[in-house]
């Protein structure tokens, strides 16, 4: 497995190196010539990352994300490959580094737009009270522990930097849990529905934190009042999105379908919605990424019934998925390329990783105690453990803002790998133990329960 991944990374680096040596040092390239270099490199990176992700999933049953991360780490940490890649990325003739950052940003935007579209509001509303309590405990317990441990390991970090590092352990990825739930046939159970609600609320909390920190980094006055005002604006923005979506989205869908009911119209409606809310969030002083997520949520009440052939397999989420799975691996790999394994293999980053993941496991265990009747606490604990892509967005922001070094950035990348591995190892056995104790624990939620909710 490792030699194959190294071989894939080597192929990509050789292409980059060949491109870099094609022209003389003083050559000036036209836009078309630059694109002739940039596009093959970006799509080859996406292809290599996707192949690696598929291999990791098929050989080890793990999330594709680990394969994407491994490609990024190999490209900038293996001697020989690292020099070739660094030379190509920073060659002023090609602007590959800038193109990679832009493609990564677009990938994150598509990721959050699709996450908003896939937010199941009935599930979220039905589990809002219990899910919010579980999510808050799961965020606060590890966050507080990490915040107060950080000064011991990294006394040079500012309070803002410590807050961001602690926040990096908040967003949850549903990828691992969804695979296990689907394979076990329990996706419609109360436990799985609660895990999905907690993950969605985790993302919302993470975006609220990201918005608040983004505002603080913008140079504004930092005090309790300004932070509360910013949080209030973010919550008001999200509530306004839900309300307007419930009222306006069906009308817009019906109107556009009268002009053109082709599936491309659905895609354009989703993209226009997400991009508009991205702009509105930015203009209102919030994180543009929260706008992308809100733009997806805006359309969750629309089932596109006016558009022919709109099913789960061919809905707007399906149309976005192809773009997402092209650009999101580029984002994940590009963030992993900033990880420095040589810095990671020291006492402080290793201790931070163990402390952070340990605090996270403990926090999820505590939060699962509040799961209530009809829910398996262990399945909830491990299902909500793996960290999501929003955590890497936070880490990227911290590194770009020089709040912390690439050493902590590497810890963020490795914590994502560690939590995905732990969830993959312990979630399956937790489901089996729960079924042994109570065969009916994962019974599907009855239609009556849905209607009552």
PyMOL commands that set and color helices and strands:
alter all, ss='L'
color gray80, all
select helices_A, chain A and resi 2-20+31-60+64-77+81-89+96-117+121-126+128-153+159-167+175-184+190-217+224-259+263-283+288-298+316-336+341-344+347-368+377-383+389-400+406-437+447-452
alter helices_A, ss='H'
color red, helices_A
deselect
rebuild
show_as cartoon
